[in-house]
Amino acid sequence: MIETGTEESRMNLIDTLIVQADQALRTLVPGAVVAAEANPAENRSDSAEFDSLARARSAALMRINHTGEVCAQALYQGQALTARDAGVRTDMQQASQEEFDHLAWCESRLQELQSGPSLLNPLFYGISFGMGALAGAIGDKWSLGFVAETERQVCRHLQEHLEQLPAGDLRSREILQRMLQDEGTHARNAEQAGAAPLPAPVPQAMQWLARVMKATTARL
C-alpha cells in the first residue's frame, strides 16, 4: 500500500513539473504570452527619420532585451522552485508574472521591427533556470541577493540601450523606460526583503554571462 504522504508528495511533484513546463512554453513559444498591462508605447509613434538601417539596429537591441526577459522568467521560476520560505516563493512567482508584461512588450516590438526572438532563447532559459534553482537552494537571503544583483545589472543594461537606440525609435524607448522603472522596483523590493550581498566573483560571473548573451543574441 502506498502511504498517503508519499502519494501526496508525488502528486505535488507532478503538479510542480506541469506548472514549470507551462511557464517554459509560455516564455519560449512566440505569441504564447499576453501582457496584463497595456503596452507603454501604445500611443507613441516613431519619428519620420526612423529608416531601415535604424530599424535593424533597434531590432538587435530589442532582441537582446527580449532574451533578457526570457532569462528573468527562468531565474524567477528556478528560485521559486527551491525557495524555502513560502513568502519568498510567492514573491518570486509574483515578480515572474510582472516580467511577463516585459516579455510580451519586447516580443510585440520585435514583430513591428520585422524581426523575431533569438534562436538561443532555450539555451539561455535552461542556464538561467539552473542558476535560479541553485540560488534558491543555497538559501532565501542569497536568492534575494541574486535577484537584487540581477535587477541592478539589468537596469544598467537598459540605460545603455536607451542611449544606443536610434533617435527616431520612440516606441522602443517608451518600452525600455517602463522596464527600467519596474526592474528598479524589483531590485529595491529584494533588498528590503533581506537580500544578502553576493561575493564578488558571483556578480562578475553574471556580468560575463550577460556579455555572452548580448553578443550572441544580437545576431542570432
matplotlib code that plots the C-alpha trace (Angstrom):
import matplotlib.pyplot as plt

x = [0.0, 1.3, 1.4, -0.8, 2.1, 4.2, 1.3, 0.7, 4.3, 4.3, 1.2, 2.8, 5.9, 3.8, 1.9, 5.1, 6.6, 3.4, 3.5, 7.2, 6.7, 3.8, 5.8, 8.7, 6.4, 4.7, 8.1, 9.7, 6.9, 6.3, 2.8, 2.1, 2.3, -0.2, 0.6, -1.7, -0.9, -1.1, 2.0, 3.7, 4.2, 0.6, 0.0, 3.5, 4.6, 8.1, 9.6, 9.9, 13.7, 13.4, 14.7, 15.5, 19.1, 17.9, 15.2, 17.8, 19.8, 16.7, 15.8, 19.2, 18.8, 15.2, 16.2, 18.8, 16.2, 13.7, 16.3, 17.0, 13.3, 13.4, 16.3, 14.4, 11.5, 13.8, 15.6, 12.4, 10.9, 14.1, 14.2, 10.5, 11.0, 13.7, 12.8, 12.4, 10.2, 6.6, 6.6, 9.8, 8.4, 5.2, 7.3, 9.3, 6.2, 4.6, 7.7, 7.7, 4.2, 5.1, 8.1, 5.7, 4.5, 8.0, 8.4, 5.2, 6.1, 9.5, 8.1, 5.5, 8.1, 10.3, 7.3, 6.8, 10.5, 10.0, 12.3, 11.9, 13.3, 16.7, 17.2, 19.3, 16.5, 16.0, 19.7, 19.7, 16.4, 18.0, 21.1, 19.2, 16.7, 19.6, 21.2, 18.0, 17.3, 20.8, 20.5, 17.2, 18.6, 21.5, 19.2, 16.5, 18.7, 21.2, 18.4, 17.1, 20.6, 20.8, 17.6, 18.8, 22.1, 20.4, 18.0, 20.8, 22.7, 19.5, 19.0, 22.5, 21.9, 18.6, 20.2, 22.9, 20.3, 18.3, 21.5, 22.1, 18.6, 18.2, 16.8, 13.7, 12.7, 10.3, 8.2, 11.1, 12.2, 8.9, 9.0, 12.6, 11.9, 9.0, 11.0, 13.8, 11.3, 9.9, 13.3, 14.5, 11.4, 12.2, 15.8, 14.6, 11.9, 14.6, 16.9, 14.1, 13.1, 16.6, 18.8, 22.4, 25.3, 26.8, 30.6, 32.4, 33.1, 29.3, 28.4, 31.5, 30.4, 26.9, 28.4, 30.4, 27.4, 25.4, 28.1, 28.0, 24.2, 24.3, 27.0, 25.2, 21.5, 22.1, 22.8, 21.0]
y = [0.0, 3.5, 5.8, 8.9, 11.2, 9.6, 9.8, 13.5, 14.3, 12.5, 14.5, 17.7, 17.0, 16.2, 19.5, 21.4, 19.9, 20.7, 24.3, 24.7, 23.2, 25.5, 28.5, 27.5, 27.0, 30.4, 32.0, 30.4, 30.0, 33.2, 34.5, 32.4, 35.2, 38.1, 41.2, 42.0, 45.7, 47.9, 48.4, 51.7, 52.5, 52.1, 55.8, 56.6, 56.8, 56.6, 59.7, 60.1, 59.7, 56.1, 54.3, 50.7, 50.9, 52.3, 49.7, 46.9, 48.4, 48.7, 45.1, 43.8, 45.8, 44.7, 41.0, 41.3, 42.8, 40.0, 37.3, 39.2, 38.8, 35.1, 34.8, 36.7, 34.3, 31.3, 32.8, 33.6, 30.2, 28.4, 30.4, 29.8, 26.1, 25.8, 28.7, 27.6, 30.4, 30.4, 34.2, 34.4, 31.8, 33.8, 37.0, 35.2, 33.9, 37.4, 39.0, 36.4, 37.4, 41.0, 40.2, 38.5, 42.0, 43.0, 39.8, 40.5, 44.1, 43.2, 40.4, 42.8, 45.4, 42.8, 42.0, 45.6, 45.8, 42.8, 40.7, 37.9, 36.4, 34.9, 31.2, 30.8, 31.5, 27.9, 27.6, 30.8, 29.8, 26.5, 28.1, 30.8, 28.3, 26.3, 29.4, 30.4, 27.0, 26.8, 30.3, 29.3, 26.0, 27.8, 30.0, 32.6, 35.6, 34.6, 34.0, 37.5, 38.8, 37.2, 38.9, 42.3, 42.0, 40.7, 43.6, 46.1, 44.7, 44.7, 48.4, 49.2, 47.4, 49.1, 52.5, 51.6, 50.6, 53.7, 55.6, 53.3, 53.4, 55.3, 58.8, 58.0, 54.8, 56.4, 53.2, 51.1, 53.9, 54.0, 50.3, 50.3, 53.3, 51.5, 48.3, 50.3, 51.6, 48.2, 46.5, 49.1, 48.4, 44.7, 45.3, 47.6, 45.1, 42.3, 44.5, 45.4, 41.7, 40.9, 40.3, 39.4, 41.0, 38.4, 37.5, 39.5, 36.5, 35.9, 39.4, 39.1, 35.8, 37.2, 40.1, 37.7, 35.6, 38.8, 39.8, 36.4, 36.7, 40.2, 39.4, 36.2, 37.2, 40.5, 38.4, 35.0]
z = [0.0, -0.9, 2.1, 1.8, 2.4, -0.4, -2.8, -2.0, -2.4, -5.8, -6.9, -5.7, -7.7, -10.8, -10.4, -10.0, -13.1, -15.1, -13.9, -14.8, -18.2, -18.8, -17.8, -20.0, -23.0, -22.4, -22.2, -25.2, -27.8, -29.7, -29.2, -26.2, -23.6, -23.3, -21.3, -18.4, -18.7, -21.7, -23.8, -22.8, -26.5, -27.3, -28.1, -29.3, -33.0, -34.4, -36.0, -39.7, -39.5, -38.4, -41.5, -42.4, -41.0, -37.7, -37.6, -37.9, -35.1, -32.9, -33.7, -32.4, -29.2, -28.6, -29.3, -26.5, -24.2, -25.1, -24.3, -21.0, -20.1, -21.0, -18.6, -15.9, -16.2, -15.9, -12.9, -11.0, -11.8, -10.7, -7.5, -6.7, -7.2, -4.5, -2.2, 1.4, 2.7, 1.4, 1.3, -0.8, -3.1, -3.6, -4.2, -6.9, -8.6, -8.5, -9.9, -12.7, -13.6, -13.8, -16.0, -18.4, -19.4, -20.4, -22.4, -24.3, -25.0, -26.3, -28.5, -29.9, -30.7, -32.5, -34.7, -35.5, -36.4, -38.7, -36.6, -34.1, -30.9, -30.6, -31.6, -28.5, -26.0, -25.0, -24.1, -22.0, -20.4, -19.2, -17.9, -16.0, -14.6, -13.2, -11.7, -10.1, -8.7, -7.2, -5.6, -4.1, -2.7, -1.1, 1.0, 0.7, 1.6, -1.1, -3.5, -2.8, -3.2, -6.6, -7.6, -6.4, -8.3, -11.4, -11.5, -10.8, -13.8, -15.9, -15.1, -16.2, -19.5, -20.1, -19.5, -22.1, -24.6, -24.1, -25.1, -28.0, -29.5, -32.8, -32.0, -34.1, -32.3, -29.9, -29.4, -28.2, -26.0, -24.2, -23.5, -22.2, -19.9, -18.3, -18.0, -16.3, -13.8, -13.0, -12.7, -10.3, -8.1, -8.2, -7.0, -4.2, -3.1, -2.9, -0.9, 1.6, 1.9, 3.3, 0.3, 1.2, -0.7, -3.1, -3.0, -5.7, -8.0, -8.4, -9.9, -12.1, -13.4, -14.0, -16.0, -18.1, -18.9, -19.8, -22.2, -23.9, -24.1, -25.6, -28.1, -29.4, -29.3, -31.2, -34.3, -33.7]

ax = plt.figure().add_subplot(projection="3d")
ax.plot(x, y, z, "-o")
ax.set_aspect("equal")
plt.show()
